[in-house]
Amino acid sequence: MFSFDNTYARLPERFFAKVAPARVREPRTIMVNRALAAELGVDPAELTPELLSGNAVPEGAEPIALAYAGHQFGGFVPQLGDGRAILLGEVIGKDGQRRDVQLKGSGRTPFSRGGDGRAALGPVLREYVVSEAMAALGVPTTRALAAVTTGEQVFRDRVLPGAVLTRVAASHIRVGTFQYFAARRDDEAVRVLTSYALARHYPDAVGTGNDAVALLDRVLSAQAELVARWIGVGFVHGVMNTDNTSISGETIDFGPCAFLDEYHPDKVFSSIDMRGRYAFSNQPGMAQWNVVRLAEALLPLLADDEGAAVQIAEERLDTFRPRFAAAYGRVFRAKLGLSREEDGDLALYNDLLGRMAESAVDYTVFFRRLSTATDDEIAPMFRDPAAFHEWAQRWRQRLGRESRSPAERASAMQRVNPAFIPRNHRVEEMIEAAVERADFTPFETLVRLLERPYEEQPEHAHLAEEPAPEQRVTQTFCGT
């Protein structure tokens, strides 16, 4: 069973609310992530439906709901918090890393704001599939340990089956956690949280000077790296609010998220992102905006003098763009099979993206084919094949200045350009099968498939294909 060591629950009581998970009528296991359980040092056989639903609280757990605030689509909400999630406690895995174990959909908390605290089956399955796919793609992310049905119904725009997700995270500390205390002018709480977060996530930076400066610096880098990786696999988060921005640099909360089919920089899927604030190409800028909000919360700790504090914050924040540019450069050069940097590489890549957008070329299929296919095989993906041939000629000239063999380059490209992603239409099909027919076979297939996204899996080749026009998903929904 879990061997808990709960440090967050030992912080001041205003950081959280003690609350027990609500019981459910008839919990049944959908899936247990046996590999992740092993990493946590947990016997999967002990992860019973009663425990995973919250009906039984494991020994050593200290169930709490965390307090936080957040900017939601630019508007500040001073109190949000875990309204349908309860942190059971923390475990130290076999790798020595500390992780939170949280139940999502486990009932009302003091932060529910009138909500029922429950989760519907569809969003639970979406988060399980997408978060585990992100982990296999090499993107920092929270993980899914298990999913269970509750035997109860939840009421949204219609009646839906209920479920609970067991989520594992490096922590659930968000930019919004700092904002919660800063909005209350509780500088002491911000100080305690800063020291705690730095020691937990960036222990090598402890004692290097000002803790707040060190934390801001590390979060800047973590968010720049994270969003560059999102861009690399065509991921659109959809709700990059500050309460969904993790201090650890993990992807957290998979509500109306989606992956690009055809490439376009302004692609938006989220039904609640009506102005395109979190469009695909806006994500780097929004990550920077969110870290600016963290800097504002940390201002009293950056320096005693407000002017000096603002100057320190601005100097650090000015480094976000070059840090993102460096991370993005590593991502796109790898996608193009380039092992070293040249001045014209970004222009070459941006030119390609422009041509892809004009022809609505599938993002994932194109880069996977670019790894091994001939130019004549790829060119028909473009409305004007000459548009690709003209670009490919310059790309191959650039490759000619590399030292790797074609075989080495192809192998390297296949390790960063996935064959499989959680295609939006396949995710929707999976949810429909589970919700409407209690058929979890598509869910199980996607989970197994996406454990190896960079490998060719001929038996599932159809799941790598781009959707037909009538299959395209144009909107995704939060499901809360």
C-alpha positions in Angstrom: 0.0 0.0 0.0 1.0 3.7 -0.2 3.8 4.7 2.2 2.8 8.3 2.8 5.0 11.2 3.9 2.8 14.2 3.8 4.8 17.4 3.9 2.1 19.8 2.4 -0.4 18.8 5.1 2.2 20.0 7.7 2.1 23.5 6.3 0.0 26.2 8.0 -3.7 25.2 8.1 -4.7 28.2 5.9 -3.0 26.4 2.9 -5.7 23.8 2.7 -8.9 22.4 4.1 -9.1 19.0 5.7 -11.9 17.0 4.0 -12.7 13.3 3.5 -13.7 11.9 0.1 -17.4 11.3 -0.3 -18.5 7.7 -0.5 -19.9 6.4 -3.8 -22.5 3.7 -4.4 -20.8 1.0 -6.5 -17.2 1.6 -7.5 -15.7 -0.5 -10.3 -12.2 -0.4 -11.7 -11.8 0.7 -15.3 -8.0 0.5 -15.4 -5.0 0.6 -13.0 -1.7 1.9 -14.4 0.4 -1.1 -13.2 3.7 0.4 -14.5 3.2 3.6 -12.6 2.1 1.8 -9.5 5.4 -0.2 -9.6 7.3 3.1 -9.9 5.5 4.3 -6.8 6.4 1.1 -5.0 2.7 0.1 -4.7 1.3 -3.4 -5.4 -1.4 -2.9 -8.1 -3.5 -5.7 -6.4 -3.9 -3.4 -3.4 -5.5 -0.6 -5.5 -9.0 -1.8 -5.0 -12.1 0.0 -6.3 -13.0 1.0 -2.7 -9.7 2.7 -2.2 -9.6 4.3 -5.7 -13.1 5.8 -5.3 -12.4 7.3 -1.9 -14.8 4.9 -0.1 -11.8 3.6 1.9 -9.0 6.0 2.9 -5.6 4.3 3.1 -3.6 4.3 6.2 -1.3 7.3 6.5 -3.4 9.5 4.2 -4.3 13.0 5.3 -7.0 14.0 2.9 -6.9 17.8 2.1 -8.2 20.2 -0.6 -5.7 22.8 -1.6 -6.4 26.5 -1.6 -5.5 28.6 -4.7 -6.7 31.5 -6.8 -6.1 32.2 -10.4 -6.5 34.3 -13.5 -9.1 32.6 -15.7 -9.0 33.9 -19.3 -7.4 37.1 -18.0 -9.8 37.8 -15.1 -8.6 37.3 -11.6 -10.7 35.0 -9.2 -9.3 35.4 -5.7 -10.6 32.0 -4.5 -10.7 28.8 -6.5 -9.1 25.8 -4.8 -9.7 22.1 -5.2 -13.4 22.0 -5.8 -13.6 18.4 -6.9 -10.3 16.9 -6.0 -8.8 15.7 -2.7 -5.1 15.1 -2.1 -4.7 11.9 -0.2 -1.0 12.4 0.5 2.5 12.2 -0.9 4.6 9.1 -1.7 8.3 8.7 -2.5 8.8 6.4 -5.4 11.5 4.0 -6.2 13.3 6.7 -8.0 13.4 8.9 -4.9 11.0 11.4 -6.3 8.2 12.7 -4.1 4.7 12.7 -5.8 1.2 13.7 -4.8 -1.6 11.1 -5.0 -4.9 12.9 -5.6 -8.5 11.7 -6.2 -10.4 13.8 -8.9 -14.2 13.6 -8.7 -14.2 12.6 -5.0 -16.9 15.0 -3.8 -17.5 18.5 -2.5 -14.9 20.5 -0.7 -15.0 24.0 0.9 -13.8 25.3 -2.5 -16.5 23.7 -4.6 -18.3 27.0 -5.1 -21.7 25.4 -5.4 -20.5 22.5 -7.6 -21.2 18.9 -6.9 -17.5 17.9 -6.6 -18.0 15.0 -8.9 -16.4 14.0 -12.3 -18.1 12.6 -15.3 -16.7 9.5 -17.0 -15.7 11.3 -20.3 -13.3 13.8 -18.8 -11.8 11.2 -16.6 -11.0 8.9 -19.6 -9.8 11.9 -21.6 -7.3 12.9 -18.9 -6.2 9.3 -18.4 -5.5 8.8 -22.1 -3.9 12.2 -22.8 -1.8 12.5 -19.7 -0.3 9.0 -20.2 0.3 9.8 -23.9 2.1 13.0 -22.9 4.3 11.0 -20.6 5.2 8.5 -23.3 5.8 11.4 -25.7 8.4 12.7 -23.3 6.4 15.8 -22.2 6.5 16.7 -18.5 3.0 15.9 -17.2 0.9 14.7 -14.3 0.1 11.0 -14.6 -3.0 8.8 -14.3 -2.7 6.0 -11.8 -6.2 4.6 -12.1 -9.8 5.3 -13.2 -13.0 3.9 -11.6 -16.7 4.3 -12.3 -18.8 5.2 -9.3 -22.2 3.6 -10.1 -23.7 7.0 -9.7 -24.8 9.7 -12.1 -23.6 13.3 -12.5 -25.7 16.1 -14.0 -24.2 18.4 -16.6 -26.0 19.4 -19.7 -27.3 15.8 -19.5 -27.1 12.9 -17.2 -23.7 11.1 -17.3 -22.0 8.2 -15.5 -19.7 9.3 -12.7 -16.1 8.4 -12.3 -13.0 9.1 -10.2 -9.4 9.6 -11.5 -6.4 8.9 -9.4 -3.9 11.5 -10.4 -0.2 11.5 -9.6 1.8 14.8 -9.8 5.2 16.2 -8.7 2.9 18.5 -6.7 -0.3 20.4 -7.1 1.3 23.8 -6.4 0.3 26.3 -9.0 1.0 29.9 -9.9 -2.5 30.5 -8.5 -1.4 29.1 -5.1 1.0 32.0 -4.8 -1.7 34.4 -6.0 -4.1 33.2 -3.4 -1.9 34.4 -0.5 -0.6 37.5 -2.4 -4.2 38.7 -2.9 -4.7 38.5 0.8 -1.4 40.3 1.4 -0.2 37.3 3.4 3.5 37.8 2.8 4.4 35.2 5.4 2.4 32.5 3.6 4.0 33.5 0.3 7.4 33.2 2.0 6.6 29.8 3.5 5.2 28.5 0.2 8.3 29.8 -1.7 10.7 28.0 0.5 8.6 24.9 0.4 8.2 24.9 -3.4 11.9 25.6 -4.0 13.0 22.8 -1.7 10.6 20.3 -3.1 11.0 21.0 -6.8 14.4 22.7 -7.2 16.5 21.5 -4.2 19.8 22.3 -6.0 18.8 26.0 -5.9 18.2 26.1 -2.1 20.8 28.3 -0.4 22.0 29.9 -3.6 20.7 33.4 -2.5 17.2 34.8 -2.5 14.7 31.9 -2.5 12.0 33.9 -4.4 14.5 34.9 -7.1 15.7 31.3 -7.4 12.1 30.0 -7.7 11.1 32.5 -10.3 14.2 31.7 -12.3 13.5 28.0 -12.2 9.8 28.3 -13.1 10.7 30.5 -16.0 12.9 27.8 -17.4 10.5 25.0 -16.7 7.6 26.7 -18.4 9.7 27.7 -21.4 10.8 24.1 -21.8 7.3 22.7 -21.3 5.6 24.9 -23.9 8.3 24.2 -26.4 7.6 20.5 -26.0 3.9 21.1 -26.4 4.6 22.9 -29.7 6.7 20.0 -30.8 3.9 17.4 -30.6 1.1 19.8 -31.7 -0.6 20.0 -28.3 -3.1 22.7 -27.5 -3.8 23.0 -23.8 -6.9 25.1 -24.1 -7.1 26.6 -20.6 -3.7 28.0 -19.7 -5.0 29.9 -16.7 -2.7 30.6 -13.8 -4.5 28.0 -11.7 -3.5 25.5 -14.4 0.2 26.5 -14.4 2.2 24.1 -12.3 5.3 25.3 -10.4 6.9 22.0 -11.2 6.7 22.5 -15.0 4.3 19.7 -15.5 1.3 19.7 -17.8 -1.7 19.8 -15.5 -5.4 19.6 -16.2 -6.6 18.2 -19.4 -10.1 19.7 -19.8 -10.7 21.0 -23.4 -7.2 20.1 -24.6 -6.6 18.8 -28.1 -3.9 17.9 -30.7 -3.5 19.5 -34.1 -4.7 17.7 -37.1 -4.1 20.1 -39.9 -1.5 22.7 -39.0 -2.6 26.3 -38.4 -0.9 28.6 -35.9 -4.2 30.1 -34.7 -5.9 26.8 -34.1 -8.3 26.8 -31.1 -10.4 23.9 -29.9 -11.6 24.9 -26.4 -15.3 25.9 -26.5 -14.7 28.4 -23.7 -11.8 30.1 -25.4 -14.0 32.3 -27.6 -11.4 34.9 -28.3 -8.5 32.5 -29.0 -6.5 33.6 -26.0 -4.9 30.2 -25.8 -4.5 29.4 -29.5 -1.7 27.0 -30.5 0.8 29.8 -31.4 -0.2 32.0 -28.4 0.9 29.4 -25.9 4.5 30.7 -25.4 3.3 34.2 -24.8 0.6 33.1 -22.4 3.2 31.0 -20.5 5.2 34.1 -20.1 2.1 36.1 -19.0 1.4 33.5 -16.3 5.0 33.7 -15.0 4.7 37.4 -14.8 1.7 36.8 -12.5 4.0 34.6 -10.3 6.6 37.4 -10.2 3.9 39.9 -9.0 3.0 37.5 -6.2 6.7 37.2 -5.2 7.5 40.9 -5.4 7.6 41.5 -1.6 10.2 38.7 -1.3 12.4 39.8 -4.2 13.8 42.8 -2.4 12.9 45.1 0.5 12.6 48.1 -1.8 9.6 47.9 -4.3 11.6 49.6 -7.1 14.4 47.2 -6.7 12.0 44.2 -6.6 10.4 45.3 -9.8 13.7 45.7 -11.5 14.8 42.2 -10.4 11.5 40.7 -11.6 11.8 42.5 -15.0 15.4 41.4 -15.5 14.4 37.7 -14.9 11.2 38.0 -17.0 13.1 39.4 -19.9 15.0 36.1 -20.1 11.8 34.1 -20.9 11.8 34.7 -24.6 15.5 33.7 -25.2 15.0 30.7 -23.0 11.9 29.6 -24.9 13.7 30.3 -28.2 16.6 28.1 -27.2 14.2 25.3 -26.1 12.1 25.7 -29.3 15.2 25.6 -31.4 16.2 22.3 -29.9 12.7 21.0 -30.6 12.3 22.1 -34.2 15.9 21.2 -35.2 15.3 17.7 -33.9 12.0 17.5 -35.9 13.9 18.5 -39.0 16.8 16.1 -38.4 19.3 18.8 -37.7 22.0 18.1 -35.1 23.7 21.5 -35.0 22.6 25.1 -35.2 22.8 27.5 -38.1 21.5 31.0 -38.4 18.9 30.3 -41.1 17.3 27.3 -39.4 14.4 29.2 -37.9 13.6 30.9 -41.1 13.6 27.5 -42.9 11.3 26.0 -40.3 8.9 29.0 -40.3 8.7 28.9 -44.1 7.7 25.2 -43.9 5.0 25.9 -41.4 3.6 28.7 -43.5 3.4 26.3 -46.5 1.8 23.7 -44.3 -0.9 26.1 -43.1 -1.7 27.2 -46.6 -2.3 23.5 -47.6 -3.9 22.4 -44.2 -1.2 19.7 -44.0 -1.5 17.2 -41.1 1.1 18.1 -38.5 1.8 14.7 -37.1 1.6 12.7 -40.4 3.8 15.2 -42.2 6.7 15.1 -39.8 6.6 11.4 -39.4 6.8 10.9 -43.2 9.6 13.5 -43.4 11.7 11.1 -41.4 11.8 8.3 -44.1 9.6 9.1 -47.1 10.8 10.4 -50.4 9.9 14.0 -51.5 7.6 12.6 -54.2 5.7 10.6 -51.6 5.3 13.7 -49.3 4.5 16.4 -51.9 0.9 15.2 -52.6 0.1 16.3 -49.0 0.3 19.9 -50.3 -2.3 21.5 -52.6 0.5 22.6 -54.8 3.2 19.9 -54.6 5.7 22.4 -56.0 5.4 24.3 -52.7 6.9 21.3 -50.8 9.5 20.5 -53.5 10.8 24.1 -53.4 11.2 23.9 -49.6 12.6 20.4 -49.6 15.3 21.4 -51.9 16.6 24.0 -49.5 16.1 21.5 -46.6 18.2 18.9 -48.2 20.9 21.4 -49.0 20.9 22.2 -45.3 21.1 18.5 -44.4 24.1 18.2 -46.7 26.0 20.3 -44.1 25.3 17.7 -41.4 27.7 14.9 -40.4 25.1 12.2 -39.8 24.2 9.5 -42.3 20.7 9.4 -43.7 20.0 6.3 -41.7 21.2 8.0 -38.5 19.1 11.1 -39.2 16.0 9.1 -40.0 16.3 7.1 -36.8 16.8 10.3 -34.8 13.8 12.0 -36.4 11.5 9.0 -35.7 12.4 9.3 -32.0 11.0 12.9 -31.8 8.2 12.8 -34.5 5.5 10.5 -33.2 3.6 8.0 -35.3 0.7 8.2 -32.9 -1.0 10.9 -30.9 -4.3 11.0 -29.1 -6.2 12.0 -32.2 -9.2 14.2 -31.2 -11.7 12.1 -33.1 -10.4 8.9 -31.7 -10.6 10.3 -28.2 -14.2 11.3 -28.8 -15.0 7.9 -30.2 -13.5 6.3 -27.1 -15.6 8.5 -24.8 -18.8 7.9 -26.7 -18.3 4.1 -26.6 -17.7 4.2 -22.8 -20.4 6.6 -21.9 -23.1 5.4 -24.3 -22.4 1.7 -24.4 -20.2 0.9 -21.4 -17.7 -0.3 -23.9 -14.1 0.3 -22.7 -12.3 -1.5 -25.5 -11.5 1.7 -27.5 -10.2 3.2 -24.3 -8.0 0.2 -23.5 -6.7 0.2 -27.1 -5.8 3.8 -27.1 -4.0 3.5 -23.7 -1.9 0.5 -25.0 -1.2 2.1 -28.4 0.0 5.4 -26.9 2.4 3.7 -24.5 4.7 3.5 -27.6 3.9 6.6 -29.7 7.2 6.6 -31.6 7.0 3.0 -32.7 5.4 1.7 -35.9 2.5 -0.5 -34.9 1.1 -1.8 -38.2 -1.8 -3.5 -36.5 -3.1 -0.1 -35.5 -2.0 1.9 -38.5 -5.5 3.3 -39.0 -5.2 5.1 -35.7 -2.3 7.1 -37.0 -4.3 8.5 -40.0 -5.6 12.0 -40.1 -9.4 12.3 -39.8 -11.7 12.5 -42.7 -13.5 15.9 -43.0 -16.6 14.5 -41.4 -14.5 13.1 -38.5 -12.8 16.4 -37.6 -13.3 17.6 -34.0 -13.6 21.4 -34.1 -14.5 22.0 -30.4 -13.6 20.3 -27.2 -15.3 20.9 -23.8 -14.1 21.2 -20.2 -16.6 18.7 -18.8 -16.6 20.2 -15.3 
